[in-house]
Amino acid sequence: MPGATAAALGQRIETARLSAGLTRRQLEKLSGVSYSTIRKVEGGDRSPGDGVLDALARALDRTPEDLLEGPGRTDSRVHRAIPELQRVIATYDLPEDGPVRPLPLLAADVGQAVEDRVQSQYARLAERMPPLLGELFRAVDQAQGVEREQAARLLALAIRSADATAYKYGYQDLSARLVELMRWAASIAANPALEAAAAYVRMETFFSAGQLAPGLRSLRAAVDRMPAPTTELLAAAAAALHMRAAVAAGRMRRPDEAREHLRDAEVLSRHVREGLYDGTAVGPDSLEIHRLSVAVELGEPRDLREAVDAAARWAPSRDLPAERRSHYYIDLGRAQMLLGRPQHAQESLLVARRIAPQHVREHGQVRTELATMVRLSRGRDEQLLQFARWARAV
């Protein structure tokens, strides 16, 4: 077992022990595993064999898989709806026969799906998307000319909403497939701004695979393909690409590149009113939220302090989508943790939870931060433990 895996496993075992309210001596008595072994395993200095892992799991009322793989998925209507979504997209180019409503009616349903996505209503999305996607696949298949382009645009936006659910709930292969289908639909729509939105979403695939360098190249290529920002929609599309590229460069610890992308996004955002453009929130407020994200990804103390100080003077407007506002407070919590302020971080995550509970509950970084807080508190903060259990972080 590689060292990094041993360290992560050790942290999960320690978090599970603390959440159960056990000391190492108590775990020794319950499991039969020696104190010194438990200390080495929790510290990441030793990889437990199968017998030790089984004994620790039994004593902690967990399964070995729970400890090896980390927190499981939350129970949700989403998981019951996923097979139908997979069935529908399998025949995207050979849609089943059925009715197709006029485009204005389809547009209204797609608009609601976009709203559900940005407000983090993932369970509702999961149930509503399969029939809507099936109808939109038929619309694209049957239409011609301008009507086909319009139907394809609606399809691309609907696929993006479906992808948000798949991505948030851990269906990475399905998410990657949906991203490719979004790109396919955007190409039919022959809409540069929509194709830029598809490139923006595609970065999720690179993030989840840890392929940041090719992901950043794909964003740069998408920027290069953009026509001049002669309209607000084109300026918003280009700004969104630069904001996402800034986050990617920040995660790669490339501060100069990250700040250059932020500057480019700022110039473009001056000509963009805050709002949704092809499903992406863009504007001055969204830019401020991305500044915080970049500071967290870079992890430089000076930038983090400046970002946290700025948060004392500015907060995202309630007019912004819930998902974007909650993401701001998640990143603020991450910044506060990096600065050694776990109590402030806990408060920020609680704000994020009030804004968009489904988003927070399924966010991997939230689970990581909560598990760290449990270890730092030695499992003595009952409110924190309840929060961590709700998010399946322990």
C-alpha positions as CSV (number, residue, x, y, z in Angstrom):
1,M,0.0,0.0,0.0
2,P,1.7,3.3,-1.1
3,G,2.5,5.8,1.6
4,A,-0.1,8.4,0.5
5,T,-2.8,5.7,0.7
6,A,-1.6,4.6,4.1
7,A,-1.7,8.2,5.4
8,A,-5.2,8.7,4.0
9,L,-6.4,5.4,5.5
10,G,-4.8,6.3,8.9
11,Q,-6.6,9.6,8.9
12,R,-10.0,7.9,8.2
13,I,-9.4,5.4,11.0
14,E,-8.5,8.2,13.4
15,T,-11.6,10.2,12.4
16,A,-13.8,7.1,12.8
17,R,-12.3,6.5,16.3
18,L,-12.8,10.1,17.4
19,S,-16.3,10.3,16.0
20,A,-17.1,7.1,18.1
21,G,-15.7,8.9,21.2
22,L,-13.0,6.4,21.7
23,T,-9.4,6.8,22.9
24,R,-6.6,4.7,21.4
25,R,-6.5,2.7,24.6
26,Q,-10.3,2.0,24.4
27,L,-9.9,1.0,20.7
28,E,-7.0,-1.3,21.7
29,K,-9.3,-3.1,24.2
30,L,-12.2,-3.4,21.8
31,S,-10.2,-4.5,18.8
32,G,-7.3,-6.5,20.3
33,V,-4.9,-4.5,18.2
34,S,-2.0,-3.1,20.2
35,Y,-1.8,0.6,21.1
36,S,1.5,1.0,19.2
37,T,0.1,-0.5,16.1
38,I,-3.0,1.8,16.2
39,R,-0.7,4.8,16.7
40,K,1.4,3.9,13.7
41,V,-1.6,3.1,11.5
42,E,-3.3,6.4,12.4
43,G,-0.1,8.3,11.8
44,G,0.3,6.7,8.3
45,D,3.6,5.1,9.3
46,R,2.2,1.6,8.9
47,S,-0.2,0.0,6.5
48,P,-2.6,-2.4,8.3
49,G,-2.8,-6.0,7.1
50,D,-6.2,-7.5,6.4
51,G,-6.5,-8.9,10.0
52,V,-5.7,-5.6,11.6
53,L,-8.0,-3.7,9.3
54,D,-10.9,-6.2,10.0
55,A,-10.4,-6.0,13.7
56,L,-10.4,-2.2,13.7
57,A,-13.4,-2.0,11.4
58,R,-15.4,-4.3,13.7
59,A,-14.5,-2.3,16.8
60,L,-15.5,0.9,15.1
61,D,-18.7,-0.5,13.7
62,R,-17.6,0.0,10.2
63,T,-16.7,-2.2,7.3
64,P,-13.2,-2.5,5.9
65,E,-14.4,-1.1,2.7
66,D,-15.7,2.0,4.5
67,L,-12.2,2.6,5.9
68,L,-10.4,1.8,2.7
69,E,-12.6,3.8,0.3
70,G,-13.7,6.7,2.5
71,P,-17.3,7.9,3.2
72,G,-20.0,6.3,1.1
73,R,-22.6,8.0,-1.0
74,T,-25.5,9.6,0.8
75,D,-28.9,8.0,0.4
76,S,-30.9,9.9,-2.2
77,R,-33.5,9.7,-4.9
78,V,-30.6,10.6,-7.2
79,H,-29.2,7.1,-7.1
80,R,-32.5,5.5,-8.0
81,A,-32.9,7.8,-11.0
82,I,-29.4,7.3,-12.5
83,P,-30.2,4.0,-14.3
84,E,-33.0,5.6,-16.3
85,L,-30.7,8.5,-17.2
86,Q,-28.1,6.1,-18.4
87,R,-30.7,4.2,-20.5
88,V,-31.9,7.4,-22.2
89,I,-28.5,8.7,-23.2
90,A,-27.4,5.3,-24.5
91,T,-29.7,5.9,-27.5
92,Y,-29.1,9.6,-28.0
93,D,-28.7,9.2,-31.8
94,L,-31.4,6.6,-32.1
95,P,-34.2,8.1,-29.9
96,E,-37.3,6.2,-29.3
97,D,-40.5,7.3,-31.0
98,G,-42.7,9.6,-29.0
99,P,-44.2,13.1,-28.9
100,V,-42.2,16.3,-29.2
101,R,-43.7,19.5,-27.9
102,P,-43.1,22.9,-29.5
103,L,-39.8,24.5,-28.8
104,P,-41.2,27.3,-26.5
105,L,-42.6,24.6,-24.2
106,L,-39.4,22.7,-24.2
107,A,-37.5,25.9,-23.6
108,A,-39.6,26.5,-20.5
109,D,-38.7,23.1,-19.1
110,V,-35.1,23.5,-19.9
111,G,-35.1,26.9,-18.1
112,Q,-36.5,25.2,-15.0
113,A,-33.8,22.6,-15.2
114,V,-31.1,25.2,-15.4
115,E,-32.7,27.0,-12.4
116,D,-32.8,23.7,-10.4
117,R,-29.1,23.1,-11.2
118,V,-27.9,26.5,-10.1
119,Q,-30.1,26.3,-7.0
120,S,-28.6,22.8,-6.2
121,Q,-31.9,20.9,-6.5
122,Y,-30.2,17.8,-7.6
123,A,-32.7,15.2,-6.5
124,R,-35.5,17.0,-8.4
125,L,-33.2,17.2,-11.5
126,A,-32.4,13.5,-11.4
127,E,-36.0,12.6,-11.6
128,R,-37.1,15.1,-14.2
129,M,-34.1,14.9,-16.6
130,P,-34.5,11.5,-18.3
131,P,-37.9,12.2,-20.0
132,L,-36.9,15.7,-20.9
133,L,-33.6,14.5,-22.5
134,G,-35.5,11.8,-24.4
135,E,-37.8,14.4,-25.8
136,L,-35.0,16.7,-26.7
137,F,-33.1,13.9,-28.4
138,R,-36.2,13.4,-30.5
139,A,-36.5,17.1,-31.2
140,V,-32.9,17.3,-32.6
141,D,-33.4,14.1,-34.6
142,Q,-36.6,15.3,-36.2
143,A,-35.9,19.1,-36.8
144,Q,-34.0,20.7,-39.6
145,G,-32.2,24.0,-40.2
146,V,-32.6,26.7,-37.6
147,E,-35.1,24.8,-35.6
148,R,-32.6,21.9,-35.2
149,E,-29.9,24.4,-34.0
150,Q,-32.4,25.8,-31.5
151,A,-33.3,22.3,-30.3
152,A,-29.7,21.4,-30.0
153,R,-29.0,24.5,-27.8
154,L,-31.8,23.5,-25.5
155,L,-30.4,19.9,-25.4
156,A,-26.9,21.1,-24.5
157,L,-28.3,23.1,-21.6
158,A,-30.4,20.2,-20.4
159,I,-27.5,17.8,-20.6
160,R,-25.4,20.2,-18.5
161,S,-28.1,20.1,-15.8
162,A,-28.1,16.3,-15.9
163,D,-24.3,16.3,-15.7
164,A,-24.3,18.4,-12.6
165,T,-26.2,15.7,-10.8
166,A,-24.0,12.9,-12.1
167,Y,-20.8,14.8,-11.2
168,K,-21.9,15.9,-7.7
169,Y,-23.0,12.4,-6.8
170,G,-19.9,10.6,-7.9
171,Y,-20.9,9.1,-11.2
172,Q,-17.7,10.2,-12.9
173,D,-17.9,8.0,-16.0
174,L,-21.5,9.1,-16.6
175,S,-20.5,12.7,-16.1
176,A,-17.7,12.4,-18.7
177,R,-20.2,10.8,-21.2
178,L,-22.7,13.7,-20.6
179,V,-20.0,16.3,-21.1
180,E,-19.2,14.7,-24.5
181,L,-22.9,14.8,-25.4
182,M,-23.0,18.4,-24.4
183,R,-20.2,19.2,-26.8
184,W,-21.9,17.2,-29.5
185,A,-25.1,19.2,-29.1
186,A,-23.3,22.5,-28.9
187,S,-21.6,21.7,-32.2
188,I,-24.9,21.1,-33.9
189,A,-26.2,24.4,-32.4
190,A,-23.3,26.2,-34.1
191,N,-23.1,28.7,-31.3
192,P,-19.6,29.8,-30.2
193,A,-20.7,30.9,-26.7
194,L,-22.4,27.6,-26.1
195,E,-19.3,25.7,-27.3
196,A,-17.3,27.8,-24.8
197,A,-19.8,26.7,-22.1
198,A,-19.2,23.1,-23.1
199,A,-15.4,23.6,-22.8
200,Y,-16.0,25.2,-19.3
201,V,-18.0,22.1,-18.2
202,R,-15.5,19.7,-19.7
203,M,-12.9,20.9,-17.2
204,E,-14.8,18.8,-14.6
205,T,-13.6,15.7,-16.3
206,F,-10.0,16.9,-16.1
207,F,-10.4,17.9,-12.4
208,S,-11.9,14.5,-11.4
209,A,-9.1,12.6,-13.3
210,G,-6.4,14.8,-11.9
211,Q,-5.3,15.8,-15.4
212,L,-4.9,19.5,-14.8
213,A,-2.3,20.2,-17.5
214,P,-4.3,18.9,-20.5
215,G,-7.4,20.5,-18.9
216,L,-5.7,23.9,-18.8
217,R,-4.6,23.4,-22.4
218,S,-8.2,22.7,-23.4
219,L,-9.4,25.9,-21.8
220,R,-6.7,27.9,-23.5
221,A,-7.7,26.4,-26.8
222,A,-11.3,27.2,-26.2
223,V,-10.3,30.8,-25.5
224,D,-8.3,30.9,-28.7
225,R,-11.4,29.7,-30.7
226,M,-13.6,32.4,-29.3
227,P,-14.6,35.2,-31.7
228,A,-14.1,38.8,-30.6
229,P,-16.2,39.6,-27.5
230,T,-18.5,41.9,-29.5
231,T,-21.6,41.0,-27.5
232,E,-22.3,40.6,-23.8
233,L,-22.9,36.9,-24.3
234,L,-19.5,36.4,-26.0
235,A,-17.7,38.4,-23.4
236,A,-19.4,36.4,-20.6
237,A,-18.4,33.1,-22.3
238,A,-14.8,34.2,-22.6
239,A,-14.7,35.5,-19.0
240,A,-16.0,32.2,-17.7
241,L,-13.2,30.3,-19.5
242,H,-10.6,32.6,-18.0
243,M,-12.1,32.2,-14.5
244,R,-12.0,28.5,-14.7
245,A,-8.5,28.5,-16.2
246,A,-7.4,30.7,-13.2
247,V,-8.7,28.1,-10.8
248,A,-6.9,25.3,-12.7
249,A,-3.6,27.2,-12.8
250,G,-4.0,27.9,-9.1
251,R,-4.4,24.2,-8.3
252,M,-1.3,23.6,-10.4
253,R,0.6,26.2,-8.2
254,R,1.2,28.5,-11.2
255,P,0.5,31.9,-9.5
256,D,1.5,34.1,-12.5
257,E,-0.7,32.2,-14.9
258,A,-3.6,32.1,-12.5
259,R,-3.4,35.9,-11.9
260,E,-3.1,36.6,-15.6
261,H,-6.3,34.7,-16.3
262,L,-8.0,36.6,-13.4
263,R,-6.9,39.9,-15.0
264,D,-8.3,38.8,-18.4
265,A,-11.6,37.8,-16.8
266,E,-11.8,41.1,-15.0
267,V,-11.4,43.1,-18.2
268,L,-14.1,41.0,-19.9
269,S,-16.4,41.2,-16.8
270,R,-16.5,45.0,-17.0
271,H,-18.8,44.6,-20.0
272,V,-21.0,41.9,-18.4
273,R,-23.9,42.3,-16.0
274,E,-24.0,39.7,-13.3
275,G,-26.3,36.9,-14.5
276,L,-26.5,33.4,-16.1
277,Y,-25.1,33.0,-19.6
278,D,-25.7,29.6,-21.2
279,G,-26.1,28.3,-17.6
280,T,-22.9,29.9,-16.2
281,A,-22.9,32.6,-13.6
282,V,-20.7,35.4,-14.8
283,G,-20.2,39.0,-13.8
284,P,-18.3,41.1,-11.2
285,D,-19.6,39.1,-8.2
286,S,-18.7,35.8,-9.8
287,L,-15.3,37.2,-10.4
288,E,-14.8,38.0,-6.7
289,I,-15.9,34.5,-5.8
290,H,-13.3,33.1,-8.2
291,R,-10.6,35.3,-6.7
292,L,-11.2,33.5,-3.4
293,S,-11.1,30.1,-5.1
294,V,-7.7,31.0,-6.8
295,A,-6.3,32.1,-3.4
296,V,-7.3,28.8,-1.8
297,E,-5.9,26.8,-4.6
298,L,-2.5,28.7,-4.6
299,G,-2.4,28.3,-0.8
300,E,-0.1,31.3,-0.3
301,P,-0.5,32.7,3.3
302,R,-0.5,36.4,2.1
303,D,-3.2,35.7,-0.5
304,L,-5.2,33.7,1.9
305,R,-5.1,36.5,4.6
306,E,-6.1,39.1,2.0
307,A,-9.0,36.9,0.8
308,V,-10.3,36.2,4.3
309,D,-10.0,39.9,5.2
310,A,-11.9,40.8,2.1
311,A,-14.7,38.4,3.2
312,A,-15.2,40.5,6.2
313,R,-16.1,43.5,3.9
314,W,-17.9,41.7,1.1
315,A,-20.4,38.9,0.8
316,P,-22.1,37.4,-2.3
317,S,-25.4,38.9,-3.1
318,R,-28.5,36.8,-2.3
319,D,-29.4,37.3,-6.0
320,L,-26.6,35.0,-7.0
321,P,-27.4,31.3,-7.6
322,A,-27.4,29.2,-4.4
323,E,-24.7,26.9,-5.7
324,R,-22.3,29.7,-6.4
325,R,-22.9,31.4,-3.1
326,S,-22.5,28.2,-1.2
327,H,-19.2,27.5,-3.1
328,Y,-18.0,30.9,-1.9
329,Y,-18.5,29.9,1.8
330,I,-17.0,26.5,1.2
331,D,-13.8,28.1,-0.2
332,L,-13.9,30.6,2.6
333,G,-13.9,27.7,5.1
334,R,-11.0,26.1,3.2
335,A,-9.0,29.4,3.5
336,Q,-9.8,29.7,7.2
337,M,-8.6,26.1,7.7
338,L,-5.3,26.8,5.9
339,L,-4.9,29.8,8.2
340,G,-5.4,27.7,11.3
341,R,-8.9,29.0,12.1
342,P,-11.1,25.8,12.3
343,Q,-13.9,27.4,14.3
344,H,-14.3,30.1,11.7
345,A,-14.2,27.5,9.0
346,Q,-16.9,25.5,10.7
347,E,-19.1,28.6,10.8
348,S,-18.5,29.2,7.1
349,L,-19.5,25.7,6.2
350,L,-22.6,26.0,8.2
351,V,-23.5,29.1,6.2
352,A,-22.9,27.2,3.0
353,R,-25.1,24.4,4.2
354,R,-28.0,26.8,4.9
355,I,-27.7,28.2,1.4
356,A,-27.5,24.9,-0.5
357,P,-27.7,21.8,1.6
358,Q,-27.6,19.3,-1.3
359,H,-24.5,21.0,-2.8
360,V,-22.7,20.9,0.6
361,R,-23.6,17.4,1.4
362,E,-22.1,16.0,-1.8
363,H,-19.0,18.2,-1.9
364,G,-15.8,16.2,-1.5
365,Q,-13.8,19.2,-0.1
366,V,-16.5,19.7,2.6
367,R,-16.1,16.1,3.7
368,T,-12.3,16.5,3.8
369,E,-12.5,19.7,5.9
370,L,-15.1,18.2,8.3
371,A,-13.0,15.1,8.9
372,T,-10.0,17.3,9.6
373,M,-12.0,19.4,12.1
374,V,-13.2,16.2,13.9
375,R,-9.6,15.1,14.3
376,L,-8.5,18.6,15.5
377,S,-11.4,18.7,18.0
378,R,-10.6,15.2,19.2
379,G,-14.3,14.3,18.6
380,R,-15.4,16.6,21.5
381,D,-17.6,19.0,19.5
382,E,-21.0,17.5,19.3
383,Q,-22.4,20.0,16.8
384,L,-19.4,19.4,14.5
385,L,-19.9,15.6,14.8
386,Q,-23.6,15.9,13.9
387,F,-22.6,18.0,10.9
388,A,-19.9,15.6,9.8
389,R,-22.2,12.6,10.1
390,W,-24.9,14.4,8.1
391,A,-22.3,14.9,5.3
392,R,-21.0,11.3,5.7
393,A,-17.6,12.7,6.4
394,V,-17.1,10.3,9.3
